[in-house]
Amino acid sequence: MSVRENDNTTTPNSETKIMEEILGVTKFDENLTFLVKWANIEEPQIILAEQLNLLYPQKVIKYYEARLRFD
């Protein structure tokens, strides 16, 4: 993971981690970000949505499907 300058978000690098789950989503400095739990890493990390969408599209879709409600 590499940390972007001037903020606490990280972006996956070429050493792709194994994602356990997406814990949450929020807007951080005008960017959509996910809080991600990685396998074998104790502390969750904030990952930019644009990066997570490219690397783990099915997990992002499952996250939204589990929370999307039509009333």
PyMOL Python script that loads the backbone (N, CA, C, O; Angstrom):
from pymol import cmd

cmd.read_pdbstr("""\
ATOM      1  N   MET A   1       0.840  -1.184   0.000  1.00  0.00           N
ATOM      2  CA  MET A   1       0.000   0.000   0.000  1.00  0.00           C
ATOM      3  C   MET A   1       0.878   1.238   0.000  1.00  0.00           C
ATOM      4  O   MET A   1       1.951   1.251   0.604  1.00  0.00           O
ATOM      5  N   SER A   2       0.428   2.254  -0.665  1.00  0.00           N
ATOM      6  CA  SER A   2       1.146   3.518  -0.657  1.00  0.00           C
ATOM      7  C   SER A   2       0.213   4.604  -0.148  1.00  0.00           C
ATOM      8  O   SER A   2      -0.981   4.599  -0.447  1.00  0.00           O
ATOM      9  N   VAL A   3       0.754   5.520   0.609  1.00  0.00           N
ATOM     10  CA  VAL A   3      -0.056   6.596   1.185  1.00  0.00           C
ATOM     11  C   VAL A   3       0.016   7.795   0.263  1.00  0.00           C
ATOM     12  O   VAL A   3       1.099   8.211  -0.150  1.00  0.00           O
ATOM     13  N   ARG A   4      -1.147   8.349  -0.056  1.00  0.00           N
ATOM     14  CA  ARG A   4      -1.178   9.572  -0.867  1.00  0.00           C
ATOM     15  C   ARG A   4      -0.674  10.726  -0.033  1.00  0.00           C
ATOM     16  O   ARG A   4      -0.882  10.766   1.179  1.00  0.00           O
ATOM     17  N   GLU A   5      -0.011  11.662  -0.681  1.00  0.00           N
ATOM     18  CA  GLU A   5       0.475  12.841   0.022  1.00  0.00           C
ATOM     19  C   GLU A   5      -0.688  13.635   0.600  1.00  0.00           C
ATOM     20  O   GLU A   5      -1.748  13.744  -0.016  1.00  0.00           O
ATOM     21  N   ASN A   6      -0.478  14.188   1.788  1.00  0.00           N
ATOM     22  CA  ASN A   6      -1.408  15.114   2.441  1.00  0.00           C
ATOM     23  C   ASN A   6      -2.696  14.481   2.942  1.00  0.00           C
ATOM     24  O   ASN A   6      -3.610  15.212   3.323  1.00  0.00           O
ATOM     25  N   ASP A   7      -2.811  13.169   2.960  1.00  0.00           N
ATOM     26  CA  ASP A   7      -4.006  12.582   3.564  1.00  0.00           C
ATOM     27  C   ASP A   7      -3.708  11.190   4.096  1.00  0.00           C
ATOM     28  O   ASP A   7      -2.584  10.701   3.979  1.00  0.00           O
ATOM     29  N   ASN A   8      -4.702  10.563   4.671  1.00  0.00           N
ATOM     30  CA  ASN A   8      -4.530   9.253   5.289  1.00  0.00           C
ATOM     31  C   ASN A   8      -5.038   8.117   4.431  1.00  0.00           C
ATOM     32  O   ASN A   8      -5.097   6.983   4.907  1.00  0.00           O
ATOM     33  N   THR A   9      -5.408   8.370   3.186  1.00  0.00           N
ATOM     34  CA  THR A   9      -5.908   7.292   2.343  1.00  0.00           C
ATOM     35  C   THR A   9      -4.748   6.526   1.747  1.00  0.00           C
ATOM     36  O   THR A   9      -3.664   7.070   1.537  1.00  0.00           O
ATOM     37  N   THR A  10      -4.989   5.266   1.479  1.00  0.00           N
ATOM     38  CA  THR A  10      -3.973   4.443   0.853  1.00  0.00           C
ATOM     39  C   THR A  10      -4.528   3.892  -0.442  1.00  0.00           C
ATOM     40  O   THR A  10      -5.741   3.780  -0.617  1.00  0.00           O
ATOM     41  N   THR A  11      -3.643   3.556  -1.332  1.00  0.00           N
ATOM     42  CA  THR A  11      -4.050   2.946  -2.590  1.00  0.00           C
ATOM     43  C   THR A  11      -3.294   1.645  -2.755  1.00  0.00           C
ATOM     44  O   THR A  11      -2.104   1.590  -2.446  1.00  0.00           O
ATOM     45  N   PRO A  12      -3.948   0.591  -3.232  1.00  0.00           N
ATOM     46  CA  PRO A  12      -3.255  -0.675  -3.412  1.00  0.00           C
ATOM     47  C   PRO A  12      -2.131  -0.518  -4.436  1.00  0.00           C
ATOM     48  O   PRO A  12      -2.296   0.156  -5.452  1.00  0.00           O
ATOM     49  N   ASN A  13      -0.999  -1.140  -4.162  1.00  0.00           N
ATOM     50  CA  ASN A  13       0.093  -1.117  -5.125  1.00  0.00           C
ATOM     51  C   ASN A  13       0.217  -2.488  -5.774  1.00  0.00           C
ATOM     52  O   ASN A  13      -0.716  -3.289  -5.699  1.00  0.00           O
ATOM     53  N   SER A  14       1.332  -2.771  -6.401  1.00  0.00           N
ATOM     54  CA  SER A  14       1.474  -4.018  -7.139  1.00  0.00           C
ATOM     55  C   SER A  14       1.451  -5.244  -6.234  1.00  0.00           C
ATOM     56  O   SER A  14       1.192  -6.350  -6.707  1.00  0.00           O
ATOM     57  N   GLU A  15       1.717  -5.069  -4.947  1.00  0.00           N
ATOM     58  CA  GLU A  15       1.629  -6.177  -3.997  1.00  0.00           C
ATOM     59  C   GLU A  15       0.194  -6.244  -3.483  1.00  0.00           C
ATOM     60  O   GLU A  15      -0.099  -5.804  -2.371  1.00  0.00           O
ATOM     61  N   THR A  16      -0.689  -6.794  -4.298  1.00  0.00           N
ATOM     62  CA  THR A  16      -2.107  -6.816  -3.958  1.00  0.00           C
ATOM     63  C   THR A  16      -2.352  -7.676  -2.725  1.00  0.00           C
ATOM     64  O   THR A  16      -1.887  -8.813  -2.642  1.00  0.00           O
ATOM     65  N   LYS A  17      -3.080  -7.121  -1.783  1.00  0.00           N
ATOM     66  CA  LYS A  17      -3.431  -7.819  -0.555  1.00  0.00           C
ATOM     67  C   LYS A  17      -4.702  -8.636  -0.771  1.00  0.00           C
ATOM     68  O   LYS A  17      -5.436  -8.419  -1.736  1.00  0.00           O
ATOM     69  N   ILE A  18      -4.950  -9.568   0.130  1.00  0.00           N
ATOM     70  CA  ILE A  18      -6.186 -10.348   0.085  1.00  0.00           C
ATOM     71  C   ILE A  18      -7.202  -9.633   0.965  1.00  0.00           C
ATOM     72  O   ILE A  18      -6.997  -9.484   2.170  1.00  0.00           O
ATOM     73  N   MET A  19      -8.303  -9.189   0.353  1.00  0.00           N
ATOM     74  CA  MET A  19      -9.321  -8.452   1.083  1.00  0.00           C
ATOM     75  C   MET A  19     -10.259  -9.418   1.809  1.00  0.00           C
ATOM     76  O   MET A  19     -10.781 -10.360   1.212  1.00  0.00           O
ATOM     77  N   GLU A  20     -10.464  -9.171   3.097  1.00  0.00           N
ATOM     78  CA  GLU A  20     -11.435  -9.950   3.857  1.00  0.00           C
ATOM     79  C   GLU A  20     -12.834  -9.373   3.675  1.00  0.00           C
ATOM     80  O   GLU A  20     -13.781 -10.092   3.355  1.00  0.00           O
ATOM     81  N   GLU A  21     -12.950  -8.051   3.887  1.00  0.00           N
ATOM     82  CA  GLU A  21     -14.264  -7.426   3.747  1.00  0.00           C
ATOM     83  C   GLU A  21     -14.146  -5.915   3.691  1.00  0.00           C
ATOM     84  O   GLU A  21     -13.145  -5.325   4.098  1.00  0.00           O
ATOM     85  N   ILE A  22     -15.207  -5.310   3.171  1.00  0.00           N
ATOM     86  CA  ILE A  22     -15.353  -3.856   3.196  1.00  0.00           C
ATOM     87  C   ILE A  22     -16.153  -3.532   4.449  1.00  0.00           C
ATOM     88  O   ILE A  22     -17.263  -4.031   4.630  1.00  0.00           O
ATOM     89  N   LEU A  23     -15.595  -2.705   5.303  1.00  0.00           N
ATOM     90  CA  LEU A  23     -16.242  -2.374   6.572  1.00  0.00           C
ATOM     91  C   LEU A  23     -17.141  -1.154   6.471  1.00  0.00           C
ATOM     92  O   LEU A  23     -18.100  -1.029   7.232  1.00  0.00           O
ATOM     93  N   GLY A  24     -16.844  -0.251   5.539  1.00  0.00           N
ATOM     94  CA  GLY A  24     -17.646   0.952   5.417  1.00  0.00           C
ATOM     95  C   GLY A  24     -17.225   1.766   4.220  1.00  0.00           C
ATOM     96  O   GLY A  24     -16.232   1.466   3.556  1.00  0.00           O
ATOM     97  N   VAL A  25     -18.000   2.805   3.953  1.00  0.00           N
ATOM     98  CA  VAL A  25     -17.723   3.709   2.840  1.00  0.00           C
ATOM     99  C   VAL A  25     -18.027   5.133   3.305  1.00  0.00           C
ATOM    100  O   VAL A  25     -18.972   5.361   4.060  1.00  0.00           O
ATOM    101  N   THR A  26     -17.219   6.083   2.846  1.00  0.00           N
ATOM    102  CA  THR A  26     -17.431   7.476   3.213  1.00  0.00           C
ATOM    103  C   THR A  26     -16.749   8.372   2.191  1.00  0.00           C
ATOM    104  O   THR A  26     -16.001   7.896   1.336  1.00  0.00           O
ATOM    105  N   LYS A  27     -17.008   9.648   2.281  1.00  0.00           N
ATOM    106  CA  LYS A  27     -16.347  10.634   1.433  1.00  0.00           C
ATOM    107  C   LYS A  27     -15.237  11.271   2.271  1.00  0.00           C
ATOM    108  O   LYS A  27     -15.480  11.733   3.386  1.00  0.00           O
ATOM    109  N   PHE A  28     -14.026  11.292   1.731  1.00  0.00           N
ATOM    110  CA  PHE A  28     -12.864  11.815   2.435  1.00  0.00           C
ATOM    111  C   PHE A  28     -12.137  12.773   1.498  1.00  0.00           C
ATOM    112  O   PHE A  28     -11.643  12.353   0.452  1.00  0.00           O
ATOM    113  N   ASP A  29     -12.065  14.033   1.852  1.00  0.00           N
ATOM    114  CA  ASP A  29     -11.437  15.050   0.992  1.00  0.00           C
ATOM    115  C   ASP A  29     -11.982  15.007  -0.429  1.00  0.00           C
ATOM    116  O   ASP A  29     -11.218  14.995  -1.394  1.00  0.00           O
ATOM    117  N   GLU A  30     -13.296  14.983  -0.552  1.00  0.00           N
ATOM    118  CA  GLU A  30     -13.984  14.973  -1.852  1.00  0.00           C
ATOM    119  C   GLU A  30     -13.787  13.687  -2.659  1.00  0.00           C
ATOM    120  O   GLU A  30     -14.148  13.641  -3.835  1.00  0.00           O
ATOM    121  N   ASN A  31     -13.219  12.645  -2.045  1.00  0.00           N
ATOM    122  CA  ASN A  31     -13.053  11.358  -2.713  1.00  0.00           C
ATOM    123  C   ASN A  31     -13.852  10.293  -1.978  1.00  0.00           C
ATOM    124  O   ASN A  31     -13.855  10.256  -0.748  1.00  0.00           O
ATOM    125  N   LEU A  32     -14.526   9.431  -2.720  1.00  0.00           N
ATOM    126  CA  LEU A  32     -15.212   8.299  -2.127  1.00  0.00           C
ATOM    127  C   LEU A  32     -14.167   7.282  -1.706  1.00  0.00           C
ATOM    128  O   LEU A  32     -13.302   6.910  -2.499  1.00  0.00           O
ATOM    129  N   THR A  33     -14.245   6.828  -0.455  1.00  0.00           N
ATOM    130  CA  THR A  33     -13.269   5.876   0.068  1.00  0.00           C
ATOM    131  C   THR A  33     -13.971   4.735   0.789  1.00  0.00           C
ATOM    132  O   THR A  33     -15.096   4.880   1.266  1.00  0.00           O
ATOM    133  N   PHE A  34     -13.290   3.608   0.858  1.00  0.00           N
ATOM    134  CA  PHE A  34     -13.780   2.443   1.586  1.00  0.00           C
ATOM    135  C   PHE A  34     -12.836   2.142   2.739  1.00  0.00           C
ATOM    136  O   PHE A  34     -11.625   2.333   2.628  1.00  0.00           O
ATOM    137  N   LEU A  35     -13.396   1.671   3.844  1.00  0.00           N
ATOM    138  CA  LEU A  35     -12.612   1.149   4.947  1.00  0.00           C
ATOM    139  C   LEU A  35     -12.533  -0.355   4.719  1.00  0.00           C
ATOM    140  O   LEU A  35     -13.556  -1.039   4.721  1.00  0.00           O
ATOM    141  N   VAL A  36     -11.326  -0.869   4.521  1.00  0.00           N
ATOM    142  CA  VAL A  36     -11.129  -2.257   4.104  1.00  0.00           C
ATOM    143  C   VAL A  36     -10.332  -3.023   5.148  1.00  0.00           C
ATOM    144  O   VAL A  36      -9.338  -2.531   5.682  1.00  0.00           O
ATOM    145  N   LYS A  37     -10.792  -4.243   5.427  1.00  0.00           N
ATOM    146  CA  LYS A  37     -10.062  -5.175   6.287  1.00  0.00           C
ATOM    147  C   LYS A  37      -9.334  -6.155   5.388  1.00  0.00           C
ATOM    148  O   LYS A  37      -9.955  -6.851   4.586  1.00  0.00           O
ATOM    149  N   TRP A  38      -7.991  -6.211   5.524  1.00  0.00           N
ATOM    150  CA  TRP A  38      -7.156  -7.117   4.737  1.00  0.00           C
ATOM    151  C   TRP A  38      -6.825  -8.349   5.561  1.00  0.00           C
ATOM    152  O   TRP A  38      -6.728  -8.274   6.786  1.00  0.00           O
ATOM    153  N   ALA A  39      -6.651  -9.483   4.892  1.00  0.00           N
ATOM    154  CA  ALA A  39      -6.225 -10.707   5.562  1.00  0.00           C
ATOM    155  C   ALA A  39      -4.809 -10.503   6.106  1.00  0.00           C
ATOM    156  O   ALA A  39      -3.947  -9.927   5.442  1.00  0.00           O
ATOM    157  N   ASN A  40      -4.595 -10.980   7.310  1.00  0.00           N
ATOM    158  CA  ASN A  40      -3.285 -10.936   7.975  1.00  0.00           C
ATOM    159  C   ASN A  40      -2.782  -9.529   8.286  1.00  0.00           C
ATOM    160  O   ASN A  40      -1.599  -9.352   8.578  1.00  0.00           O
ATOM    161  N   ILE A  41      -3.651  -8.537   8.229  1.00  0.00           N
ATOM    162  CA  ILE A  41      -3.303  -7.174   8.634  1.00  0.00           C
ATOM    163  C   ILE A  41      -4.346  -6.754   9.658  1.00  0.00           C
ATOM    164  O   ILE A  41      -5.540  -6.722   9.362  1.00  0.00           O
ATOM    165  N   GLU A  42      -3.888  -6.433  10.860  1.00  0.00           N
ATOM    166  CA  GLU A  42      -4.804  -6.174  11.970  1.00  0.00           C
ATOM    167  C   GLU A  42      -5.653  -4.917  11.783  1.00  0.00           C
ATOM    168  O   GLU A  42      -6.861  -4.945  12.017  1.00  0.00           O
ATOM    169  N   GLU A  43      -5.032  -3.824  11.366  1.00  0.00           N
ATOM    170  CA  GLU A  43      -5.740  -2.548  11.268  1.00  0.00           C
ATOM    171  C   GLU A  43      -6.339  -2.331   9.882  1.00  0.00           C
ATOM    172  O   GLU A  43      -5.644  -2.480   8.877  1.00  0.00           O
ATOM    173  N   PRO A  44      -7.629  -1.980   9.819  1.00  0.00           N
ATOM    174  CA  PRO A  44      -8.247  -1.678   8.511  1.00  0.00           C
ATOM    175  C   PRO A  44      -7.600  -0.454   7.884  1.00  0.00           C
ATOM    176  O   PRO A  44      -7.008   0.370   8.581  1.00  0.00           O
ATOM    177  N   GLN A  45      -7.712  -0.338   6.568  1.00  0.00           N
ATOM    178  CA  GLN A  45      -7.128   0.787   5.853  1.00  0.00           C
ATOM    179  C   GLN A  45      -8.190   1.486   5.012  1.00  0.00           C
ATOM    180  O   GLN A  45      -9.163   0.874   4.571  1.00  0.00           O
ATOM    181  N   ILE A  46      -7.976   2.787   4.803  1.00  0.00           N
ATOM    182  CA  ILE A  46      -8.843   3.581   3.947  1.00  0.00           C
ATOM    183  C   ILE A  46      -8.292   3.492   2.528  1.00  0.00           C
ATOM    184  O   ILE A  46      -7.133   3.825   2.281  1.00  0.00           O
ATOM    185  N   ILE A  47      -9.139   3.036   1.593  1.00  0.00           N
ATOM    186  CA  ILE A  47      -8.724   2.844   0.210  1.00  0.00           C
ATOM    187  C   ILE A  47      -9.624   3.673  -0.702  1.00  0.00           C
ATOM    188  O   ILE A  47     -10.839   3.704  -0.512  1.00  0.00           O
ATOM    189  N   LEU A  48      -9.044   4.333  -1.675  1.00  0.00           N
ATOM    190  CA  LEU A  48      -9.834   5.101  -2.638  1.00  0.00           C
ATOM    191  C   LEU A  48     -10.768   4.173  -3.411  1.00  0.00           C
ATOM    192  O   LEU A  48     -10.369   3.088  -3.833  1.00  0.00           O
ATOM    193  N   ALA A  49     -12.000   4.605  -3.589  1.00  0.00           N
ATOM    194  CA  ALA A  49     -13.001   3.794  -4.287  1.00  0.00           C
ATOM    195  C   ALA A  49     -12.577   3.485  -5.713  1.00  0.00           C
ATOM    196  O   ALA A  49     -12.794   2.371  -6.189  1.00  0.00           O
ATOM    197  N   GLU A  50     -11.980   4.447  -6.403  1.00  0.00           N
ATOM    198  CA  GLU A  50     -11.582   4.205  -7.790  1.00  0.00           C
ATOM    199  C   GLU A  50     -10.579   3.061  -7.891  1.00  0.00           C
ATOM    200  O   GLU A  50     -10.602   2.309  -8.866  1.00  0.00           O
ATOM    201  N   GLN A  51      -9.707   2.916  -6.911  1.00  0.00           N
ATOM    202  CA  GLN A  51      -8.741   1.819  -6.907  1.00  0.00           C
ATOM    203  C   GLN A  51      -9.407   0.490  -6.561  1.00  0.00           C
ATOM    204  O   GLN A  51      -9.154  -0.528  -7.206  1.00  0.00           O
ATOM    205  N   LEU A  52     -10.257   0.511  -5.540  1.00  0.00           N
ATOM    206  CA  LEU A  52     -10.932  -0.721  -5.120  1.00  0.00           C
ATOM    207  C   LEU A  52     -11.875  -1.226  -6.201  1.00  0.00           C
ATOM    208  O   LEU A  52     -11.998  -2.434  -6.404  1.00  0.00           O
ATOM    209  N   ASN A  53     -12.539  -0.312  -6.893  1.00  0.00           N
ATOM    210  CA  ASN A  53     -13.439  -0.700  -7.983  1.00  0.00           C
ATOM    211  C   ASN A  53     -12.699  -1.444  -9.088  1.00  0.00           C
ATOM    212  O   ASN A  53     -13.251  -2.360  -9.697  1.00  0.00           O
ATOM    213  N   LEU A  54     -11.464  -1.058  -9.348  1.00  0.00           N
ATOM    214  CA  LEU A  54     -10.669  -1.708 -10.391  1.00  0.00           C
ATOM    215  C   LEU A  54     -10.139  -3.070  -9.953  1.00  0.00           C
ATOM    216  O   LEU A  54     -10.132  -4.020 -10.736  1.00  0.00           O
ATOM    217  N   LEU A  55      -9.696  -3.162  -8.703  1.00  0.00           N
ATOM    218  CA  LEU A  55      -9.058  -4.384  -8.238  1.00  0.00           C
ATOM    219  C   LEU A  55     -10.025  -5.440  -7.708  1.00  0.00           C
ATOM    220  O   LEU A  55      -9.769  -6.637  -7.846  1.00  0.00           O
ATOM    221  N   TYR A  56     -11.129  -5.010  -7.106  1.00  0.00           N
ATOM    222  CA  TYR A  56     -12.076  -5.935  -6.487  1.00  0.00           C
ATOM    223  C   TYR A  56     -13.517  -5.571  -6.855  1.00  0.00           C
ATOM    224  O   TYR A  56     -14.327  -5.331  -5.959  1.00  0.00           O
ATOM    225  N   PRO A  57     -13.852  -5.523  -8.124  1.00  0.00           N
ATOM    226  CA  PRO A  57     -15.190  -5.058  -8.508  1.00  0.00           C
ATOM    227  C   PRO A  57     -16.326  -5.908  -7.935  1.00  0.00           C
ATOM    228  O   PRO A  57     -17.355  -5.360  -7.540  1.00  0.00           O
ATOM    229  N   GLN A  58     -16.168  -7.209  -7.882  1.00  0.00           N
ATOM    230  CA  GLN A  58     -17.240  -8.062  -7.374  1.00  0.00           C
ATOM    231  C   GLN A  58     -17.480  -7.857  -5.885  1.00  0.00           C
ATOM    232  O   GLN A  58     -18.624  -7.914  -5.434  1.00  0.00           O
ATOM    233  N   LYS A  59     -16.423  -7.621  -5.115  1.00  0.00           N
ATOM    234  CA  LYS A  59     -16.606  -7.377  -3.679  1.00  0.00           C
ATOM    235  C   LYS A  59     -17.281  -6.030  -3.430  1.00  0.00           C
ATOM    236  O   LYS A  59     -18.074  -5.896  -2.498  1.00  0.00           O
ATOM    237  N   VAL A  60     -16.970  -5.036  -4.258  1.00  0.00           N
ATOM    238  CA  VAL A  60     -17.617  -3.729  -4.136  1.00  0.00           C
ATOM    239  C   VAL A  60     -19.101  -3.865  -4.471  1.00  0.00           C
ATOM    240  O   VAL A  60     -19.946  -3.308  -3.769  1.00  0.00           O
ATOM    241  N   ILE A  61     -19.424  -4.593  -5.527  1.00  0.00           N
ATOM    242  CA  ILE A  61     -20.823  -4.815  -5.915  1.00  0.00           C
ATOM    243  C   ILE A  61     -21.558  -5.545  -4.805  1.00  0.00           C
ATOM    244  O   ILE A  61     -22.672  -5.156  -4.453  1.00  0.00           O
ATOM    245  N   LYS A  62     -20.972  -6.585  -4.246  1.00  0.00           N
ATOM    246  CA  LYS A  62     -21.613  -7.337  -3.146  1.00  0.00           C
ATOM    247  C   LYS A  62     -21.854  -6.438  -1.937  1.00  0.00           C
ATOM    248  O   LYS A  62     -22.889  -6.547  -1.279  1.00  0.00           O
ATOM    249  N   TYR A  63     -20.906  -5.552  -1.641  1.00  0.00           N
ATOM    250  CA  TYR A  63     -21.058  -4.632  -0.519  1.00  0.00           C
ATOM    251  C   TYR A  63     -22.303  -3.767  -0.711  1.00  0.00           C
ATOM    252  O   TYR A  63     -23.123  -3.641   0.199  1.00  0.00           O
ATOM    253  N   TYR A  64     -22.440  -3.173  -1.898  1.00  0.00           N
ATOM    254  CA  TYR A  64     -23.594  -2.317  -2.157  1.00  0.00           C
ATOM    255  C   TYR A  64     -24.889  -3.119  -2.218  1.00  0.00           C
ATOM    256  O   TYR A  64     -25.912  -2.660  -1.710  1.00  0.00           O
ATOM    257  N   GLU A  65     -24.873  -4.306  -2.826  1.00  0.00           N
ATOM    258  CA  GLU A  65     -26.081  -5.127  -2.906  1.00  0.00           C
ATOM    259  C   GLU A  65     -26.602  -5.510  -1.521  1.00  0.00           C
ATOM    260  O   GLU A  65     -27.813  -5.566  -1.304  1.00  0.00           O
ATOM    261  N   ALA A  66     -25.704  -5.768  -0.602  1.00  0.00           N
ATOM    262  CA  ALA A  66     -26.102  -6.147   0.763  1.00  0.00           C
ATOM    263  C   ALA A  66     -26.743  -4.981   1.519  1.00  0.00           C
ATOM    264  O   ALA A  66     -27.474  -5.199   2.486  1.00  0.00           O
ATOM    265  N   ARG A  67     -26.476  -3.761   1.091  1.00  0.00           N
ATOM    266  CA  ARG A  67     -26.972  -2.583   1.811  1.00  0.00           C
ATOM    267  C   ARG A  67     -28.048  -1.796   1.079  1.00  0.00           C
ATOM    268  O   ARG A  67     -28.700  -0.939   1.676  1.00  0.00           O
ATOM    269  N   LEU A  68     -28.242  -2.075  -0.200  1.00  0.00           N
ATOM    270  CA  LEU A  68     -29.214  -1.361  -1.002  1.00  0.00           C
ATOM    271  C   LEU A  68     -30.635  -1.819  -0.648  1.00  0.00           C
ATOM    272  O   LEU A  68     -30.929  -3.014  -0.651  1.00  0.00           O
ATOM    273  N   ARG A  69     -31.488  -0.880  -0.351  1.00  0.00           N
ATOM    274  CA  ARG A  69     -32.866  -1.202   0.039  1.00  0.00           C
ATOM    275  C   ARG A  69     -33.841  -0.395  -0.824  1.00  0.00           C
ATOM    276  O   ARG A  69     -33.686   0.814  -0.998  1.00  0.00           O
ATOM    277  N   PHE A  70     -34.820  -1.073  -1.346  1.00  0.00           N
ATOM    278  CA  PHE A  70     -35.901  -0.420  -2.075  1.00  0.00           C
ATOM    279  C   PHE A  70     -37.171  -0.580  -1.249  1.00  0.00           C
ATOM    280  O   PHE A  70     -37.609  -1.698  -0.978  1.00  0.00           O
ATOM    281  N   ASP A  71     -37.747   0.525  -0.859  1.00  0.00           N
ATOM    282  CA  ASP A  71     -38.983   0.478  -0.070  1.00  0.00           C
ATOM    283  C   ASP A  71     -40.182   0.890  -0.877  1.00  0.00           C
ATOM    284  O   ASP A  71     -41.299   0.905  -0.360  1.00  0.00           O
TER     285      ASP A  71
END
""", "prot")
cmd.dss("prot")
cmd.show_as("cartoon", "prot")
cmd.util.cbc("prot")
cmd.orient("prot")
